[in-house]
Amino acid sequence: MPALSSTMREGKIVSWSKSEGDLLRKGESVVVVESDKADMDVETFYDGILAAIVVPEGESAPVGAPIAILAESEEEVSEAKFLFNIMTSEFATLFVIFFILKVQWLRFVGC
């Protein structure tokens, strides 16, 4: 989620003007975001393919959070979707819990 003002902490997706699988060109409007001040069109910073929409219409995300995944080529689209699905699954939650416990254990044993 891009910061659309200096006071913006989160934004709400009003509407996506592009769909998953669409080819995007740098500077093209992709999504309308409601900030703390107004609704604004957000442009893509890169050329690519919209592989996955992470934050659907009507939902909010904090500034800095990913709202979509952009792939550079057709080959990367399926890989990007696969990685996104893994990271949004219960597997990701278990991985994070395991990682936190491992870090705490390493600190406990003095590594």
MDAnalysis code that builds the backbone (N, CA, C; Angstrom):
import MDAnalysis as mda
import numpy as np

u = mda.Universe.empty(333, n_residues=111, atom_resindex=np.repeat(np.arange(111), 3), trajectory=True)
u.add_TopologyAttr("name", ["N", "CA", "C"] * 111)
u.add_TopologyAttr("resid", np.arange(1, 112))
u.add_TopologyAttr("resname", ["MET", "PRO", "ALA", "LEU", "SER", "SER", "THR", "MET", "ARG", "GLU", "GLY", "LYS", "ILE", "VAL", "SER", "TRP", "SER", "LYS", "SER", "GLU", "GLY", "ASP", "LEU", "LEU", "ARG", "LYS", "GLY", "GLU", "SER", "VAL", "VAL", "VAL", "VAL", "GLU", "SER", "ASP", "LYS", "ALA", "ASP", "MET", "ASP", "VAL", "GLU", "THR", "PHE", "TYR", "ASP", "GLY", "ILE", "LEU", "ALA", "ALA", "ILE", "VAL", "VAL", "PRO", "GLU", "GLY", "GLU", "SER", "ALA", "PRO", "VAL", "GLY", "ALA", "PRO", "ILE", "ALA", "ILE", "LEU", "ALA", "GLU", "SER", "GLU", "GLU", "GLU", "VAL", "SER", "GLU", "ALA", "LYS", "PHE", "LEU", "PHE", "ASN", "ILE", "MET", "THR", "SER", "GLU", "PHE", "ALA", "THR", "LEU", "PHE", "VAL", "ILE", "PHE", "PHE", "ILE", "LEU", "LYS", "VAL", "GLN", "TRP", "LEU", "ARG", "PHE", "VAL", "GLY", "CYS"])
u.atoms.positions = np.array([
    [0.848, -1.173, 0.000],
    [0.000, 0.000, 0.000],
    [0.899, 1.243, 0.000],
    [0.783, 2.034, -1.033],
    [1.597, 3.250, -1.055],
    [1.047, 4.314, -0.107],
    [1.924, 5.151, 0.397],
    [1.504, 6.287, 1.220],
    [1.061, 7.399, 0.270],
    [-0.200, 7.774, 0.334],
    [-0.738, 8.789, -0.563],
    [-0.772, 10.167, 0.075],
    [-0.408, 10.228, 1.357],
    [-0.260, 11.502, 2.056],
    [0.704, 11.283, 3.211],
    [1.188, 12.354, 3.778],
    [2.156, 12.235, 4.876],
    [1.531, 11.717, 6.160],
    [0.205, 11.781, 6.262],
    [-0.477, 11.325, 7.482],
    [-1.170, 9.972, 7.308],
    [-1.117, 9.425, 6.109],
    [-1.814, 8.159, 5.826],
    [-1.140, 7.001, 6.545],
    [-1.921, 6.198, 7.258],
    [-1.421, 5.015, 7.968],
    [-1.903, 3.717, 7.330],
    [-3.091, 3.782, 6.680],
    [-3.630, 2.639, 5.958],
    [-4.518, 3.151, 4.842],
    [-4.803, 2.271, 3.898],
    [-5.671, 2.636, 2.791],
    [-6.680, 1.535, 2.537],
    [-7.812, 1.926, 1.990],
    [-8.872, 0.973, 1.662],
    [-8.976, 0.876, 0.146],
    [-9.031, -0.353, -0.361],
    [-9.167, -0.569, -1.801],
    [-10.618, -0.282, -2.188],
    [-10.813, 0.751, -2.985],
    [-12.151, 1.103, -3.466],
    [-12.505, 0.217, -4.657],
    [-11.598, 0.153, -5.633],
    [-11.840, -0.689, -6.808],
    [-10.525, -0.964, -7.535],
    [-10.476, -2.127, -8.154],
    [-9.356, -2.492, -9.014],
    [-9.765, -2.176, -10.444],
    [-8.943, -1.431, -11.169],
    [-9.241, -1.137, -12.571],
    [-8.620, -2.178, -13.497],
    [-7.807, -3.057, -12.940],
    [-7.200, -4.162, -13.679],
    [-7.536, -5.462, -12.967],
    [-7.435, -6.563, -13.709],
    [-7.742, -7.886, -13.160],
    [-6.492, -8.750, -13.182],
    [-6.526, -9.822, -12.399],
    [-5.413, -10.761, -12.413],
    [-5.203, -11.270, -13.837],
    [-3.943, -11.314, -14.250],
    [-3.597, -11.751, -15.591],
    [-3.430, -10.614, -16.589],
    [-3.860, -9.405, -16.227],
    [-3.736, -8.261, -17.132],
    [-2.289, -7.809, -17.248],
    [-1.919, -7.375, -18.458],
    [-0.606, -6.802, -18.709],
    [-0.628, -5.344, -18.270],
    [0.375, -4.926, -17.499],
    [0.443, -3.564, -16.979],
    [1.653, -2.834, -17.537],
    [1.491, -1.559, -17.763],
    [2.585, -0.697, -18.207],
    [2.863, 0.353, -17.139],
    [4.129, 0.659, -16.936],
    [4.528, 1.661, -15.950],
    [3.715, 2.943, -16.152],
    [3.175, 3.476, -15.048],
    [2.382, 4.700, -15.088],
    [0.898, 4.494, -15.313],
    [0.491, 3.252, -15.550],
    [-0.916, 2.933, -15.797],
    [-1.673, 2.822, -14.475],
    [-2.880, 3.385, -14.424],
    [-3.720, 3.288, -13.229],
    [-4.178, 1.847, -13.039],
    [-4.012, 1.352, -11.802],
    [-4.319, -0.046, -11.510],
    [-5.434, -0.180, -10.482],
    [-5.454, 0.730, -9.498],
    [-6.363, 0.583, -8.367],
    [-6.739, 1.968, -7.840],
    [-7.942, 2.060, -7.276],
    [-8.375, 3.276, -6.593],
    [-8.320, 2.990, -5.101],
    [-7.596, 3.852, -4.372],
    [-7.397, 3.684, -2.934],
    [-8.006, 4.865, -2.195],
    [-8.733, 4.545, -1.119],
    [-9.287, 5.571, -0.234],
    [-8.257, 5.821, 0.870],
    [-7.747, 7.039, 0.921],
    [-6.781, 7.393, 1.966],
    [-7.495, 8.171, 3.054],
    [-6.730, 8.752, 3.960],
    [-7.331, 9.565, 5.016],
    [-7.836, 10.900, 4.487],
    [-7.500, 11.222, 3.233],
    [-7.890, 12.513, 2.672],
    [-8.839, 12.423, 1.476],
    [-8.648, 11.420, 0.595],
    [-9.453, 11.338, -0.627],
    [-9.266, 9.979, -1.287],
    [-10.108, 9.708, -2.298],
    [-9.922, 8.529, -3.147],
    [-8.956, 8.920, -4.259],
    [-7.949, 8.063, -4.491],
    [-6.943, 8.391, -5.491],
    [-6.620, 7.184, -6.359],
    [-6.381, 7.451, -7.648],
    [-5.886, 6.408, -8.548],
    [-4.428, 6.144, -8.206],
    [-4.056, 4.868, -8.178],
    [-2.672, 4.481, -7.932],
    [-2.137, 3.827, -9.196],
    [-0.977, 4.310, -9.629],
    [-0.346, 3.801, -10.836],
    [0.706, 2.758, -10.492],
    [0.960, 1.856, -11.449],
    [2.022, 0.882, -11.265],
    [3.370, 1.543, -11.538],
    [4.380, 1.101, -10.808],
    [5.723, 1.653, -10.965],
    [6.542, 0.859, -11.981],
    [6.025, -0.306, -12.400],
    [6.781, -1.203, -13.277],
    [5.887, -1.798, -14.355],
    [6.519, -2.265, -15.433],
    [5.828, -3.080, -16.433],
    [5.719, -4.492, -15.884],
    [4.671, -5.213, -16.265],
    [4.550, -6.602, -15.832],
    [3.144, -7.125, -15.983],
    [2.906, -8.235, -15.323],
    [1.596, -8.906, -15.356],
    [1.053, -8.939, -13.931],
    [-0.199, -8.547, -13.760],
    [-0.824, -8.592, -12.439],
    [-1.087, -10.062, -12.099],
    [-0.187, -10.637, -11.312],
    [-0.253, -12.078, -11.003],
    [-1.317, -12.390, -9.962],
    [-1.425, -11.552, -8.940],
    [-2.399, -11.819, -7.869],
    [-2.792, -10.521, -7.189],
    [-4.054, -10.412, -6.863],
    [-4.547, -9.305, -6.046],
    [-4.543, -9.793, -4.609],
    [-3.758, -9.141, -3.771],
    [-3.598, -9.550, -2.376],
    [-4.698, -8.964, -1.499],
    [-5.050, -7.706, -1.744],
    [-6.083, -7.032, -0.946],
    [-7.280, -6.762, -1.860],
    [-8.401, -7.457, -1.642],
    [-9.569, -7.271, -2.503],
    [-10.301, -5.957, -2.229],
    [-11.195, -5.619, -3.134],
    [-12.011, -4.408, -2.989],
    [-12.754, -4.426, -1.657],
    [-12.778, -3.271, -1.008],
    [-13.487, -3.134, 0.252],
    [-12.646, -3.420, 1.481],
    [-11.460, -3.989, 1.288],
    [-10.586, -4.287, 2.424],
    [-9.473, -3.257, 2.527],
    [-8.867, -3.171, 3.703],
    [-7.816, -2.188, 3.978],
    [-6.484, -2.872, 4.232],
    [-5.423, -2.089, 4.065],
    [-4.073, -2.578, 4.332],
    [-3.237, -1.422, 4.854],
    [-2.285, -1.716, 5.753],
    [-1.412, -0.653, 6.254],
    [-0.446, -0.176, 5.164],
    [-0.007, 1.049, 5.272],
    [0.983, 1.588, 4.344],
    [2.215, 0.679, 4.369],
    [2.699, 0.349, 3.183],
    [3.868, -0.509, 3.059],
    [3.547, -1.971, 2.826],
    [2.317, -2.375, 3.077],
    [1.918, -3.780, 2.879],
    [1.681, -4.038, 1.392],
    [1.970, -5.259, 0.929],
    [1.681, -5.568, -0.483],
    [0.177, -5.630, -0.717],
    [-0.257, -5.044, -1.825],
    [-1.675, -5.114, -2.184],
    [-1.884, -5.956, -3.439],
    [-0.797, -6.229, -4.161],
    [-0.856, -7.064, -5.368],
    [0.536, -7.609, -5.644],
    [0.578, -8.646, -6.482],
    [1.856, -9.229, -6.894],
    [1.996, -9.032, -8.388],
    [3.113, -8.436, -8.781],
    [3.394, -8.161, -10.177],
    [4.486, -9.109, -10.650],
    [4.228, -9.840, -11.721],
    [5.216, -10.759, -12.304],
    [5.813, -10.117, -13.546],
    [7.070, -10.448, -13.814],
    [7.735, -9.886, -14.988],
    [7.397, -10.639, -16.274],
    [7.032, -11.920, -16.154],
    [6.756, -12.721, -17.342],
    [5.633, -13.710, -17.054],
    [5.108, -14.323, -18.126],
    [4.061, -15.342, -17.975],
    [4.538, -16.502, -17.106],
    [5.818, -16.864, -17.248],
    [6.369, -17.977, -16.482],
    [6.332, -17.691, -14.976],
    [6.504, -16.433, -14.609],
    [6.524, -16.071, -13.196],
    [5.142, -15.970, -12.568],
    [4.094, -15.886, -13.377],
    [2.736, -15.724, -12.847],
    [2.350, -16.911, -11.973],
    [2.519, -18.131, -12.474],
    [2.121, -19.298, -11.681],
    [2.993, -19.435, -10.443],
    [4.278, -19.118, -10.561],
    [5.169, -19.164, -9.390],
    [4.742, -18.136, -8.345],
    [4.407, -16.946, -8.790],
    [3.975, -15.890, -7.870],
    [2.683, -16.281, -7.158],
    [1.736, -16.850, -7.896],
    [0.474, -17.288, -7.288],
    [0.718, -18.399, -6.273],
    [1.604, -19.342, -6.623],
    [1.919, -20.441, -5.721],
    [2.523, -19.906, -4.420],
    [3.501, -19.019, -4.531],
    [4.138, -18.459, -3.335],
    [3.143, -17.647, -2.506],
    [2.273, -16.890, -3.177],
    [1.266, -16.118, -2.462],
    [0.317, -17.034, -1.705],
    [-0.121, -18.122, -2.342],
    [-1.030, -19.066, -1.685],
    [-0.379, -19.728, -0.483],
    [0.906, -20.052, -0.587],
    [1.612, -20.643, 0.552],
    [1.685, -19.651, 1.709],
    [2.033, -18.422, 1.411],
    [2.223, -17.433, 2.473],
    [0.908, -16.985, 3.105],
    [-0.211, -17.233, 2.463],
    [-1.495, -16.864, 3.058],
    [-2.203, -18.066, 3.671],
    [-1.540, -19.198, 3.666],
    [-2.159, -20.413, 4.190],
    [-1.795, -20.633, 5.653],
    [-2.349, -21.669, 6.224],
    [-2.008, -22.044, 7.586],
    [-0.544, -22.442, 7.684],
    [0.026, -22.921, 6.574],
    [1.436, -23.275, 6.556],
    [2.291, -22.081, 6.970],
    [1.956, -20.901, 6.450],
    [2.734, -19.709, 6.778],
    [2.656, -19.411, 8.271],
    [1.478, -19.546, 8.840],
    [1.317, -19.308, 10.272],
    [2.168, -20.281, 11.072],
    [2.136, -21.557, 10.700],
    [2.946, -22.549, 11.403],
    [4.432, -22.272, 11.233],
    [4.833, -21.847, 10.032],
    [6.234, -21.538, 9.789],
    [6.695, -20.384, 10.673],
    [5.886, -19.341, 10.764],
    [6.238, -18.187, 11.596],
    [6.344, -18.609, 13.056],
    [5.390, -19.399, 13.543],
    [5.440, -19.873, 14.930],
    [6.699, -20.697, 15.157],
    [7.027, -21.603, 14.229],
    [8.234, -22.412, 14.344],
    [9.467, -21.530, 14.381],
    [9.526, -20.535, 13.498],
    [10.678, -19.642, 13.431],
    [10.846, -18.875, 14.746],
    [9.763, -18.361, 15.287],
    [9.825, -17.617, 16.555],
    [10.322, -18.533, 17.674],
    [9.792, -19.755, 17.744],
    [10.229, -20.687, 18.781],
    [11.701, -21.044, 18.615],
    [12.149, -21.213, 17.377],
    [13.548, -21.540, 17.123],
    [14.447, -20.388, 17.569],
    [14.067, -19.165, 17.247],
    [14.859, -18.000, 17.658],
    [14.911, -17.906, 19.175],
    [13.769, -18.121, 19.821],
    [13.754, -18.065, 21.286],
    [14.626, -19.173, 21.876],
    [14.604, -20.357, 21.294],
    [15.435, -21.455, 21.773],
    [16.919, -21.121, 21.611],
    [17.278, -20.563, 20.465],
    [18.690, -20.204, 20.230],
    [19.160, -19.137, 21.221],
    [18.301, -18.222, 21.549],
    [18.656, -17.204, 22.545],
    [18.810, -17.851, 23.920],
    [17.931, -18.819, 24.217],
    [17.966, -19.483, 25.507],
    [19.265, -20.266, 25.695],
    [19.708, -20.952, 24.645],
    [20.915, -21.768, 24.768],
    [22.172, -20.946, 24.514],
    [22.015, -19.667, 24.208],
    [23.156, -18.782, 24.096],
    [23.839, -18.756, 22.750],
    [23.147, -19.098, 21.696],
    [23.757, -19.047, 20.352],
    [23.608, -17.665, 19.755],
])
